[in-house]
Amino acid sequence: MCGGKKTLETLSQGSASASTVNFDASMLRLNTFLQKLNTANEEIRIWVPATSNFGNQTSTIMIMYRLISMGALNLRIIWVDQDPDGPGVAWRKLQILILGLPDTPPTVFQIGNANVYFSEQAGFNPTTVVRLGITGGWDGNSAAICTKLQTSNFCCLQPYLWSGAQLAQGTNVMYVGGPDMPVTLNFPNGVDITRKAYYVPPPALTTNDWLLFKQLYPRQEGCIRAIDDLLDRGIAEMMPIYFSPGRPLARFPDIFFNVICGIIFRNKALGLTKPTIIPMLAGTDPGDYNRLRLLLQGSLFNPSGTRLDGRTLPKRYEYLSTNGYLTAFKRVLLLDTDDNCIGRNITLFATSGSYDVIVAAIRREPKVVFDYVFSRTTLLNVLEGMSTASLVLNLGTPFFHLQSNQTVNIYRLPPPQQNVTPFSNFCNNHSDVLGYTQRMWEGILNDPQLGPDFLPSGVLGRFINTAVTPFTFTSFNFLLMKSFFSNQQNDKLLAGLFCILEYADS
């Protein structure tokens, strides 16, 4: 962490971390700086770039909430109404990230004691220069942001281990020296900013959060209330899944099929009878649930979704049949429409004794609720993306990280290792298994050096069990990661702010 020029020089020489004394002194300096801004009614300008995913926006809005929790009273969100997914999408994403935002962008929005102002970047022409601008993720970042936002200093941070898209790299840097001729500075080496993750406060929903959630998302609120009740009563397990359509290398039907098989394997091996609820916390491509339904019926499908005879992969079909999976699949329920995925049905079917796995298509929920659901998992969280990685690393819950074209291995033991460890490879390899296709099942069964023990059902089932069993190698290492990432002294945001203060507070 940075706190004074002497500390910066020390970190530049490779010091691994600041002492508690230096951290406390740096926090005091940051709090004093925020009080100065409040006294002067000076705003912090927060840049929310347009991207096709939620990672950069999510990280940036999280920073907004953190600054408010630190006492900042005036903040401005500068957002881009040019989302690759279409017109108006950028604002709808902000509505998901900031619970209670109206459909029409307001001039000012109250969050706690803070005033949050909103400006679309095309019409933003500030007449005053402020001392601090910041973003939590930006592919293709540029020092020109200081001129655009009229900030003397800009702290550009990226999600955990994120380096941007192929044609638009994202870097953790500082732009300082004023809006006219900003200078680009790297963070000191000892800060190790790239391998830091954002600290995430323990998720919780206030009474007002629940009220707004019910008002704005009544179906989803009913579902989460029902799941909450089942978990509180100890009569169900939960394993949330989140990924944006098209982002993982694997397909939706294969991911869910393999997860379900892993749950069935574990339940059968241990004689477990509690139903497992799988909330899907994102939308899907058309036909995805129907393709999954075909797999659970023992069939296959072609790319258009047409049913194919499952016996065209004979070894796979025989394994599923003789080992009881085709029978077990009859006890899997897909609540995949807005009409049937409601709280009343989740409670009814979870307590009926007729189903062992219930997939609930929640589809979309406010970010504060998303975090809360992930915090309540009783098994694992399944996720894609680098912003959500910060959340699960803070929670310490076991997780599967779905692979994508831009994924790196995030299973890094503290302090975050430059190179992966055996534990990293162990977890990453198991996450790969989530994407095994039906033809890969067939190939495993046809390979005399592999066989049934290498199928996703057993591989995932055994991993789930060892991950949730206390005092195992796997569960211990997940908690070890939490011990580092949930410590605010290792927070990427604070590290960045401590460093930029050398220039913003001069």
C-alpha positions as CSV (number, residue, x, y, z in Angstrom):
1,M,0.0,0.0,0.0
2,C,1.1,3.6,-0.5
3,G,1.0,6.2,2.2
4,G,3.6,9.0,1.8
5,K,6.5,9.5,-0.6
6,K,8.8,7.4,1.6
7,T,6.4,4.5,1.4
8,L,6.2,4.9,-2.3
9,E,9.9,4.7,-2.6
10,T,10.0,1.6,-0.4
11,L,7.4,-0.1,-2.4
12,S,9.2,0.7,-5.7
13,Q,12.1,-1.2,-4.3
14,G,9.9,-4.3,-3.9
15,S,8.5,-4.2,-0.4
16,A,5.7,-6.8,-0.3
17,S,3.2,-5.0,1.9
18,A,2.7,-2.1,4.2
19,S,2.6,-2.5,7.9
20,T,-0.5,-2.1,9.9
21,V,0.8,1.3,11.1
22,N,1.3,2.5,7.5
23,F,-2.1,1.1,6.5
24,D,-3.8,3.0,9.4
25,A,-1.9,6.2,8.5
26,S,-2.8,5.8,4.9
27,M,-6.5,5.3,5.8
28,L,-6.4,8.4,7.9
29,R,-4.9,10.4,5.0
30,L,-7.6,9.0,2.7
31,N,-10.4,9.9,5.1
32,T,-9.0,13.4,5.6
33,F,-8.8,13.9,1.8
34,L,-12.5,12.8,1.4
35,Q,-13.5,15.3,4.1
36,K,-11.7,18.0,2.2
37,L,-13.7,17.1,-0.9
38,N,-16.9,17.2,1.0
39,T,-16.1,20.5,2.6
40,A,-15.4,22.0,-0.8
41,N,-18.5,20.3,-2.4
42,E,-16.1,18.8,-4.9
43,E,-17.3,15.6,-6.7
44,I,-15.4,12.5,-7.5
45,R,-15.9,11.6,-11.2
46,I,-16.4,7.9,-11.9
47,W,-16.0,6.6,-15.4
48,V,-18.3,3.7,-16.5
49,P,-17.2,2.6,-20.0
50,A,-19.4,0.7,-22.4
51,T,-18.7,-3.0,-22.7
52,S,-20.6,-6.1,-23.7
53,N,-20.2,-7.7,-20.3
54,F,-20.9,-6.7,-16.7
55,G,-17.4,-7.0,-15.3
56,N,-16.0,-3.5,-15.8
57,Q,-19.3,-1.8,-14.9
58,T,-19.8,-4.0,-11.9
59,S,-16.3,-3.3,-10.5
60,T,-16.8,0.5,-11.1
61,I,-20.1,0.7,-9.4
62,M,-18.7,-1.4,-6.5
63,I,-16.1,1.3,-6.2
64,M,-18.8,4.0,-6.0
65,Y,-20.5,2.2,-3.1
66,R,-17.1,1.8,-1.3
67,L,-16.4,5.5,-1.7
68,I,-19.8,6.3,-0.2
69,S,-19.2,3.9,2.7
70,M,-15.9,5.8,3.3
71,G,-17.8,9.1,3.6
72,A,-17.7,10.6,0.1
73,L,-20.8,12.8,-0.3
74,N,-20.6,14.0,-4.0
75,L,-20.0,11.5,-6.8
76,R,-20.7,11.7,-10.5
77,I,-21.2,8.7,-12.7
78,I,-20.2,9.4,-16.3
79,W,-21.6,6.6,-18.4
80,V,-21.6,5.7,-22.1
81,D,-24.9,5.1,-23.9
82,Q,-23.3,3.1,-26.6
83,D,-23.4,-0.5,-25.3
84,P,-22.5,-3.1,-27.9
85,D,-25.7,-4.9,-27.0
86,G,-27.9,-2.1,-28.2
87,P,-29.3,1.4,-27.4
88,G,-30.6,1.8,-23.8
89,V,-28.8,-1.3,-22.6
90,A,-26.1,0.6,-20.7
91,W,-28.7,2.3,-18.5
92,R,-30.6,-0.9,-17.9
93,K,-27.3,-2.4,-16.7
94,L,-26.8,0.5,-14.3
95,Q,-30.3,-0.2,-13.0
96,I,-29.3,-3.7,-12.1
97,L,-26.1,-2.5,-10.5
98,I,-27.7,0.3,-8.5
99,L,-31.0,-0.9,-6.9
100,G,-33.8,1.7,-7.3
101,L,-32.5,3.7,-10.2
102,P,-35.5,5.0,-12.3
103,D,-36.1,4.2,-15.9
104,T,-35.1,7.7,-16.9
105,P,-31.6,8.9,-15.9
106,P,-32.0,11.4,-13.0
107,T,-29.9,14.4,-12.5
108,V,-29.1,13.3,-8.9
109,F,-29.8,10.1,-7.0
110,Q,-29.6,9.8,-3.2
111,I,-27.6,6.8,-1.8
112,G,-27.4,7.0,1.9
113,N,-26.0,10.5,2.7
114,A,-24.4,10.9,-0.7
115,N,-25.5,12.7,-3.8
116,V,-24.8,10.6,-7.0
117,Y,-25.0,12.7,-10.2
118,F,-25.4,11.1,-13.6
119,S,-24.1,12.3,-16.9
120,E,-24.0,10.6,-20.3
121,Q,-20.5,11.1,-21.7
122,A,-21.7,12.6,-25.0
123,G,-23.3,15.5,-23.3
124,F,-20.8,15.9,-20.4
125,N,-19.0,19.3,-20.7
126,P,-17.7,20.1,-17.2
127,T,-16.6,23.7,-16.5
128,T,-14.7,22.8,-13.3
129,V,-11.6,20.6,-12.8
130,V,-11.8,18.1,-9.9
131,R,-8.9,16.4,-8.1
132,L,-10.0,12.7,-8.5
133,G,-11.5,10.5,-11.2
134,I,-11.6,6.7,-11.1
135,T,-12.8,3.6,-12.8
136,G,-12.9,-0.1,-11.8
137,G,-12.4,-1.6,-15.2
138,W,-11.8,-0.2,-18.7
139,D,-10.5,-2.0,-21.8
140,G,-8.4,0.3,-24.0
141,N,-7.9,2.9,-21.2
142,S,-6.2,6.2,-22.2
143,A,-4.8,9.3,-20.5
144,A,-7.2,11.3,-22.6
145,I,-9.8,10.5,-19.9
146,C,-8.4,13.4,-17.8
147,T,-9.3,15.8,-20.5
148,K,-12.7,14.3,-21.1
149,L,-13.7,14.3,-17.5
150,Q,-11.6,17.3,-16.5
151,T,-9.8,15.6,-13.7
152,S,-6.3,16.4,-12.5
153,N,-5.7,12.8,-11.5
154,F,-7.3,9.6,-12.6
155,C,-7.0,6.1,-11.0
156,C,-7.5,3.4,-13.6
157,L,-8.0,0.0,-12.0
158,Q,-8.9,-3.3,-13.6
159,P,-10.7,-6.4,-12.2
160,Y,-8.7,-9.2,-10.6
161,L,-6.0,-10.5,-13.1
162,W,-7.8,-8.7,-16.0
163,S,-5.8,-7.5,-18.9
164,G,-8.5,-6.5,-21.2
165,A,-9.8,-7.8,-24.5
166,Q,-7.5,-8.9,-27.3
167,L,-7.8,-5.6,-29.3
168,A,-8.3,-3.3,-26.3
169,Q,-5.9,-4.0,-23.4
170,G,-6.7,-2.9,-19.9
171,T,-3.9,-1.7,-17.6
172,N,-3.7,-0.6,-14.0
173,V,-2.2,2.9,-14.2
174,M,-2.4,6.4,-12.8
175,Y,-2.9,9.5,-15.0
176,V,-1.7,12.6,-13.1
177,G,-0.6,16.1,-13.8
178,G,-3.8,17.8,-14.8
179,P,-6.4,17.5,-17.6
180,D,-4.3,19.3,-20.3
181,M,-1.1,17.2,-20.4
182,P,-1.6,14.2,-18.1
183,V,1.3,11.9,-17.5
184,T,0.9,8.1,-17.3
185,L,2.5,6.4,-14.2
186,N,2.6,2.8,-13.3
187,F,1.9,1.7,-9.8
188,P,5.0,0.9,-7.8
189,N,6.2,-2.7,-8.2
190,G,5.7,-3.5,-4.5
191,V,2.0,-2.7,-4.6
192,D,1.5,-5.7,-6.9
193,I,-1.7,-4.0,-8.1
194,T,-2.5,-6.5,-10.9
195,R,-2.7,-9.5,-8.6
196,K,-4.8,-7.7,-6.0
197,A,-8.6,-8.2,-6.0
198,Y,-11.2,-5.8,-4.8
199,Y,-12.3,-6.2,-1.2
200,V,-16.0,-7.0,-1.1
201,P,-17.9,-6.3,2.2
202,P,-19.9,-9.2,3.5
203,P,-23.2,-9.2,1.4
204,A,-26.4,-8.3,3.2
205,L,-29.8,-7.1,2.3
206,T,-31.3,-4.2,4.3
207,T,-35.1,-3.9,4.9
208,N,-35.2,-1.2,2.2
209,D,-33.3,-3.5,-0.2
210,W,-35.9,-6.2,0.2
211,L,-38.7,-3.6,-0.2
212,L,-37.2,-2.3,-3.5
213,F,-36.4,-5.8,-4.7
214,K,-40.0,-6.8,-4.2
215,Q,-41.3,-3.6,-5.9
216,L,-39.1,-3.8,-8.9
217,Y,-38.5,-7.5,-9.3
218,P,-41.5,-9.2,-7.7
219,R,-41.1,-12.7,-9.3
220,Q,-37.4,-12.8,-8.4
221,E,-38.0,-11.6,-4.9
222,G,-40.5,-14.4,-4.3
223,C,-38.0,-16.9,-5.6
224,I,-35.2,-15.7,-3.4
225,R,-37.4,-15.5,-0.3
226,A,-38.5,-19.1,-0.9
227,I,-35.0,-20.3,-1.3
228,D,-33.9,-18.3,1.8
229,D,-36.6,-20.0,3.8
230,L,-35.7,-23.5,2.7
231,L,-32.0,-22.9,3.6
232,D,-33.0,-21.4,6.9
233,R,-35.0,-24.5,7.7
234,G,-32.1,-26.7,6.6
235,I,-34.3,-28.7,4.2
236,A,-32.5,-27.9,0.9
237,E,-29.0,-27.3,-0.6
238,M,-28.2,-24.5,-3.0
239,M,-25.7,-24.2,-5.8
240,P,-26.0,-20.9,-7.7
241,I,-24.8,-20.6,-11.3
242,Y,-24.0,-17.4,-13.2
243,F,-22.6,-16.8,-16.7
244,S,-23.4,-14.5,-19.5
245,P,-24.7,-16.2,-22.7
246,G,-21.9,-16.9,-25.1
247,R,-19.1,-16.0,-22.8
248,P,-18.0,-19.5,-21.6
249,L,-16.3,-21.9,-24.0
250,A,-18.8,-24.6,-23.0
251,R,-22.5,-24.6,-23.8
252,F,-25.3,-24.1,-21.4
253,P,-26.8,-27.6,-21.7
254,D,-23.5,-29.4,-21.1
255,I,-22.6,-27.2,-18.1
256,F,-25.9,-27.9,-16.4
257,F,-26.0,-31.5,-17.4
258,N,-22.5,-32.1,-15.9
259,V,-23.4,-30.2,-12.7
260,I,-26.6,-32.1,-12.3
261,C,-24.8,-35.4,-12.8
262,G,-22.1,-34.4,-10.2
263,I,-24.9,-33.6,-7.7
264,I,-26.6,-36.9,-8.4
265,F,-23.3,-38.8,-8.0
266,R,-22.5,-37.2,-4.6
267,N,-26.0,-37.7,-3.3
268,K,-26.1,-41.3,-4.2
269,A,-22.6,-42.0,-2.9
270,L,-23.3,-40.4,0.5
271,G,-27.0,-41.3,0.8
272,L,-28.1,-37.7,0.8
273,T,-31.8,-36.8,0.4
274,K,-32.0,-33.0,0.6
275,P,-33.1,-31.5,-2.7
276,T,-30.6,-29.2,-4.4
277,I,-31.8,-25.9,-5.8
278,I,-29.8,-24.4,-8.7
279,P,-30.7,-20.8,-9.2
280,M,-29.6,-19.6,-12.7
281,L,-28.8,-15.9,-12.1
282,A,-28.6,-14.8,-15.8
283,G,-30.5,-15.0,-19.0
284,T,-29.9,-17.7,-21.6
285,D,-29.9,-18.1,-25.3
286,P,-33.3,-19.2,-26.8
287,G,-33.8,-23.0,-26.6
288,D,-31.1,-23.7,-24.0
289,Y,-33.5,-25.1,-21.4
290,N,-35.1,-27.3,-24.1
291,R,-31.7,-28.7,-25.1
292,L,-31.0,-29.4,-21.5
293,R,-34.4,-31.1,-21.2
294,L,-33.5,-33.4,-24.1
295,L,-30.3,-34.5,-22.5
296,L,-32.1,-35.3,-19.2
297,Q,-34.5,-37.4,-21.3
298,G,-31.6,-39.5,-22.5
299,S,-31.7,-37.9,-26.0
300,L,-29.2,-35.7,-27.8
301,F,-29.7,-32.6,-30.0
302,N,-28.2,-31.1,-33.1
303,P,-27.2,-27.4,-33.3
304,S,-30.8,-26.4,-34.2
305,G,-32.1,-28.2,-31.1
306,T,-33.8,-31.1,-32.9
307,R,-34.0,-34.3,-30.9
308,L,-31.5,-37.1,-31.7
309,D,-31.5,-40.6,-30.5
310,G,-29.3,-40.9,-27.5
311,R,-28.2,-44.4,-28.6
312,T,-26.1,-42.8,-31.3
313,L,-23.5,-42.5,-28.5
314,P,-24.1,-46.0,-27.2
315,K,-21.5,-46.2,-24.4
316,R,-22.7,-43.0,-22.9
317,Y,-26.4,-44.1,-23.1
318,E,-25.6,-47.5,-21.6
319,Y,-23.7,-45.8,-18.7
320,L,-26.5,-43.4,-17.9
321,S,-29.1,-46.2,-18.1
322,T,-27.3,-49.0,-16.1
323,N,-26.1,-46.6,-13.4
324,G,-29.5,-45.1,-12.7
325,Y,-29.0,-41.7,-14.1
326,L,-31.9,-41.9,-16.6
327,T,-34.1,-42.7,-13.7
328,A,-32.6,-40.0,-11.5
329,F,-33.1,-37.4,-14.2
330,K,-36.9,-37.9,-13.8
331,R,-36.4,-36.3,-10.4
332,V,-34.9,-33.2,-11.9
333,L,-37.2,-30.3,-12.4
334,L,-36.6,-27.3,-14.7
335,L,-38.5,-24.2,-13.7
336,D,-37.5,-22.3,-16.8
337,T,-40.3,-19.8,-17.5
338,D,-41.5,-16.7,-15.7
339,D,-44.8,-18.4,-15.2
340,N,-43.5,-21.5,-13.4
341,C,-40.3,-20.1,-11.8
342,I,-42.0,-18.5,-8.8
343,G,-41.5,-18.7,-5.1
344,R,-44.6,-20.7,-4.4
345,N,-43.5,-23.4,-6.8
346,I,-40.0,-23.6,-5.5
347,T,-41.3,-24.2,-2.0
348,L,-43.9,-26.7,-3.2
349,F,-41.6,-28.9,-5.3
350,A,-38.7,-28.7,-2.9
351,T,-40.8,-30.0,-0.1
352,S,-42.8,-32.5,-2.1
353,G,-40.3,-35.3,-2.0
354,S,-40.6,-35.8,-5.7
355,Y,-37.5,-33.9,-6.9
356,D,-33.8,-34.1,-6.0
357,V,-32.6,-31.2,-8.2
358,I,-34.6,-28.1,-9.1
359,V,-33.2,-25.6,-11.6
360,A,-34.7,-22.1,-11.1
361,A,-34.4,-19.6,-13.9
362,I,-34.1,-16.4,-11.8
363,R,-32.6,-14.8,-14.9
364,R,-31.8,-11.3,-13.7
365,E,-31.6,-9.7,-10.3
366,P,-30.0,-6.6,-8.7
367,K,-26.3,-6.9,-8.0
368,V,-26.8,-6.5,-4.2
369,V,-29.1,-9.6,-4.4
370,F,-26.7,-11.5,-6.7
371,D,-24.0,-11.1,-4.1
372,Y,-26.3,-12.1,-1.3
373,V,-27.4,-15.3,-3.1
374,F,-23.7,-16.3,-3.8
375,S,-23.0,-15.8,-0.1
376,R,-25.7,-18.2,0.9
377,T,-24.5,-21.2,-1.2
378,T,-24.3,-24.5,0.8
379,L,-22.3,-26.2,-1.9
380,L,-20.3,-24.3,-4.6
381,N,-20.8,-21.2,-6.7
382,V,-20.4,-21.6,-10.5
383,L,-19.3,-18.5,-12.3
384,E,-17.8,-16.9,-15.3
385,G,-15.9,-13.6,-15.4
386,M,-13.2,-11.7,-13.5
387,S,-15.4,-9.3,-11.6
388,T,-17.4,-12.0,-9.9
389,A,-14.1,-13.6,-9.1
390,S,-13.4,-10.9,-6.5
391,L,-16.7,-11.7,-4.8
392,V,-16.1,-15.4,-4.4
393,L,-12.4,-14.9,-3.4
394,N,-13.7,-12.7,-0.6
395,L,-16.5,-15.1,0.4
396,G,-14.2,-18.1,0.7
397,T,-16.8,-20.4,-0.7
398,P,-15.7,-23.1,-3.0
399,F,-16.4,-22.4,-6.7
400,F,-16.1,-23.5,-10.3
401,H,-14.8,-20.9,-12.6
402,L,-16.0,-21.4,-16.2
403,Q,-13.4,-21.1,-18.9
404,S,-13.7,-18.5,-21.6
405,N,-11.4,-17.1,-24.3
406,Q,-10.1,-14.5,-21.8
407,T,-10.0,-16.6,-18.7
408,V,-6.9,-17.0,-16.5
409,N,-6.5,-19.3,-13.6
410,I,-7.8,-17.4,-10.6
411,Y,-7.2,-20.1,-8.0
412,R,-4.1,-18.3,-6.6
413,L,-3.1,-19.0,-3.0
414,P,-1.9,-15.9,-1.0
415,P,0.0,-13.9,-1.5
416,P,-1.3,-14.2,-5.1
417,Q,1.2,-16.3,-6.9
418,Q,2.8,-15.3,-10.2
419,N,2.7,-18.9,-11.2
420,V,-0.1,-21.4,-10.6
421,T,0.3,-24.0,-7.8
422,P,-0.8,-27.7,-7.7
423,F,-4.0,-26.5,-6.0
424,S,-4.5,-24.0,-8.8
425,N,-4.3,-26.6,-11.5
426,F,-6.4,-29.1,-9.4
427,C,-9.3,-26.6,-9.3
428,N,-8.9,-25.3,-12.8
429,N,-8.8,-28.8,-14.3
430,H,-12.0,-29.6,-12.4
431,S,-13.6,-26.5,-13.7
432,D,-12.7,-27.6,-17.3
433,V,-14.8,-30.7,-16.7
434,L,-17.9,-28.6,-16.5
435,G,-17.7,-28.1,-20.2
436,Y,-17.3,-31.7,-21.3
437,T,-19.7,-32.5,-24.2
438,Q,-21.7,-35.6,-24.7
439,R,-19.2,-36.8,-27.3
440,M,-16.5,-36.4,-24.7
441,W,-18.4,-38.6,-22.4
442,E,-18.5,-41.2,-25.2
443,G,-14.8,-40.8,-25.8
444,I,-13.9,-41.3,-22.1
445,L,-15.9,-44.5,-22.0
446,N,-14.2,-45.8,-25.2
447,D,-10.7,-45.1,-23.9
448,P,-9.3,-48.1,-22.0
449,Q,-6.9,-45.8,-20.1
450,L,-9.8,-43.8,-18.7
451,G,-13.3,-45.3,-18.1
452,P,-16.2,-44.3,-15.9
453,D,-14.1,-42.9,-13.1
454,F,-13.1,-40.0,-15.4
455,L,-16.6,-39.0,-16.3
456,P,-17.9,-35.6,-15.2
457,S,-20.4,-37.2,-12.9
458,G,-17.8,-38.7,-10.6
459,V,-15.1,-36.1,-11.1
460,L,-17.4,-33.2,-10.2
461,G,-19.3,-35.2,-7.5
462,R,-16.1,-36.0,-5.7
463,F,-14.8,-32.4,-6.0
464,I,-18.0,-31.0,-4.6
465,N,-17.8,-33.3,-1.6
466,T,-14.2,-32.6,-0.8
467,A,-14.7,-28.8,-1.3
468,V,-17.6,-28.6,1.2
469,T,-16.1,-31.1,3.8
470,P,-14.2,-29.2,6.6
471,F,-10.5,-29.8,7.0
472,T,-9.9,-31.3,3.6
473,F,-7.0,-30.0,1.4
474,T,-9.5,-28.3,-0.9
475,S,-11.8,-26.6,1.7
476,F,-8.7,-25.4,3.6
477,N,-7.2,-23.7,0.6
478,F,-10.4,-21.9,-0.3
479,L,-10.5,-20.5,3.2
480,L,-6.8,-19.7,2.9
481,M,-7.6,-17.5,-0.2
482,K,-10.4,-15.8,1.8
483,S,-7.9,-15.0,4.6
484,F,-6.0,-12.9,2.1
485,F,-8.6,-11.4,-0.2
486,S,-11.1,-10.5,2.5
487,N,-8.5,-8.5,4.4
488,Q,-8.8,-4.8,3.5
489,Q,-5.1,-4.3,3.8
490,N,-4.8,-6.3,0.6
491,D,-7.6,-4.4,-1.2
492,K,-6.9,-3.3,-4.8
493,L,-9.1,-0.2,-4.4
494,L,-7.4,1.1,-1.3
495,A,-4.0,0.3,-2.8
496,G,-4.9,2.4,-5.8
497,L,-6.3,5.3,-3.8
498,F,-3.3,5.4,-1.4
499,C,-1.0,5.8,-4.4
500,I,-3.1,8.4,-6.3
501,L,-3.3,10.5,-3.2
502,E,0.4,11.3,-3.6
503,Y,-0.8,13.5,-6.5
504,A,-4.4,14.3,-5.8
505,D,-3.7,15.5,-2.2
506,S,-0.5,17.4,-2.9
